[in-house]
Amino acid sequence: ESLFPKATDETFRNKLFDNMLGKFPNFAKPSPKPDPDAHFAIVHYAATVSYNLTGWLEKNKDPLNDTIVEMIKNGGNALMIQCFGDHPGQPVETPKDDGGRKKKGGGKTVSS
């Protein structure tokens, strides 16, 4: 979401709620206690943690390494797979067809 020029913290919040609320048990509406300014909550194994989205997109503009994204997308955590489902990940390159010819003269080095 931070890569879209017109995205705001509010549009990000709306996407989170539209795509995750009621679909993943770990995603929840925030409780006014302990943080009345929280926008959403994640249910962790030990406790529910509330998060505030103010400035979230600006703080999170660092792109993820494509290899990491591929690992997340192919992992076993359904929530993470959903979060990264539309991320392009690593580019899929097709091998170049060299017509069956072998390259000659490659890899020559000068030794002393």
C-alpha positions in Angstrom: 0.0 0.0 0.0 2.9 2.3 0.7 3.9 2.1 -3.0 0.6 3.7 -4.2 0.9 7.5 -4.5 -2.7 8.2 -3.4 -2.7 5.8 -0.5 -3.3 7.2 3.0 -3.3 5.7 6.4 -7.1 5.6 6.2 -7.2 3.8 2.8 -4.7 1.3 4.3 -7.0 0.8 7.3 -10.0 0.3 5.1 -8.2 -2.4 3.1 -7.1 -4.2 6.2 -10.6 -4.3 7.5 -12.2 -5.2 4.1 -9.7 -8.0 3.5 -9.0 -9.4 6.9 -11.7 -8.7 9.5 -13.8 -11.8 10.1 -11.6 -13.8 7.7 -8.6 -14.3 9.9 -9.0 -14.9 13.7 -5.7 -13.1 14.4 -7.0 -9.8 13.0 -9.4 -7.9 15.3 -11.0 -4.5 16.0 -9.0 -2.6 18.6 -10.2 -2.3 22.2 -10.4 1.2 23.6 -8.3 -0.2 26.5 -5.3 0.0 26.7 -4.9 2.3 23.6 -7.9 4.5 22.7 -6.1 5.7 19.6 -5.5 2.2 18.1 -6.8 1.4 14.7 -6.6 -2.4 14.7 -5.4 -5.3 16.8 -3.5 -8.5 16.2 -4.1 -11.5 18.4 -0.7 -13.0 19.3 -0.1 -16.2 21.2 0.4 -14.3 24.5 -1.8 -11.3 24.2 -3.8 -9.0 21.8 -1.6 -6.1 20.6 -3.2 -2.9 19.4 -1.7 -0.9 16.5 -2.0 2.8 15.6 -1.8 3.5 11.8 -0.9 7.2 12.1 2.1 7.7 9.8 2.3 3.9 9.1 2.7 4.2 5.4 5.4 6.8 5.6 7.4 4.8 8.1 7.1 1.6 6.1 8.3 2.6 2.6 11.3 0.4 2.6 10.7 -2.3 0.0 11.1 -6.0 1.0 13.6 -8.2 -0.8 11.9 -10.2 -3.4 13.4 -13.4 -2.1 11.9 -12.8 1.3 8.5 -12.1 -0.3 8.6 -15.4 -2.2 9.4 -17.2 1.1 6.4 -15.6 2.8 4.1 -16.3 -0.1 5.2 -20.0 -0.1 5.2 -20.4 3.6 2.6 -22.0 5.9 1.1 -18.9 7.5 -2.3 -18.2 5.9 -2.4 -14.6 7.2 1.0 -13.8 5.7 0.1 -15.5 2.4 -3.0 -13.4 2.2 -1.1 -10.2 3.0 1.5 -10.8 0.3 -0.9 -12.5 -2.2 -0.9 -9.6 -4.7 2.8 -8.7 -4.3 4.7 -9.5 -7.5 7.7 -11.1 -5.7 10.6 -12.3 -7.8 10.3 -11.9 -11.6 9.8 -15.1 -13.4 12.4 -15.3 -16.2 12.2 -17.7 -19.0 15.5 -19.2 -20.1 16.9 -17.7 -23.2 17.0 -20.0 -26.3 20.5 -20.0 -27.7 19.5 -22.4 -30.6 21.4 -25.3 -29.0 24.8 -23.6 -29.7 27.5 -23.8 -27.1 29.4 -20.7 -26.3 33.1 -20.8 -27.2 35.9 -19.1 -25.5 34.0 -18.2 -22.3 35.6 -18.4 -18.9 39.2 -18.0 -20.0 41.4 -16.5 -17.4 45.0 -15.4 -17.3 47.1 -17.3 -14.7 50.5 -16.4 -13.4 
